[in-house]
Amino acid sequence: MPQRAIFALVALLVMCGLPGLPGCVVFVAPRRDDTPPPPVYVAPLPCPAGYGWSPGYGCVPLPAVPPPAYPPVITRVKSAHLNLRSCPGTTCPVIASLVQGEEVRVLGYGDGWTRVYCPGRNLEGWLSGRHLSDY
């Protein structure tokens, strides 16, 4: 018997006998047609009050309660013609030209400019605040 065959026979006998030994584990590589094992889901630990569970991050602080919503500020254009612009500045492109008495809803303020929404035209943009009534 060739030496290679003897070695293979001894290796086979040893491998067949090893699983019977306590603490011995034999690894068998999966075959291509084996289905993968189902994923293991671990339930998140309960978070303390004021914290919520975020996958990948664990317990994270919950956002603060939003401030109460205030009623919208509605005003009117007081100059004959007023340009509605895409950003706060005279170099910004003009979106529309508003006329005196046209109603606008104030969304914000900044450096003398007022961000508004025009419900009659469904447009949003910036106006010079000094040309609005009740400003």
Number of C-alpha atoms within 10 A of each C-alpha: 5 6 8 8 10 11 11 11 12 11 12 11 11 11 12 11 11 13 12 10 8 7 7 10 10 9 6 6 6 9 7 7 6 7 8 8 6 6 6 6 6 6 6 11 9 11 13 11 8 11 14 14 16 11 8 6 7 13 17 14 13 11 9 7 6 6 6 6 6 6 6 9 13 15 17 19 21 18 15 11 14 19 17 24 22 18 17 20 14 11 9 12 13 16 15 15 11 21 15 14 15 17 20 22 17 21 15 12 15 11 9 11 17 23 22 24 20 17 12 9 10 7 14 20 19 25 27 20 19 14 18 20 14 12 11
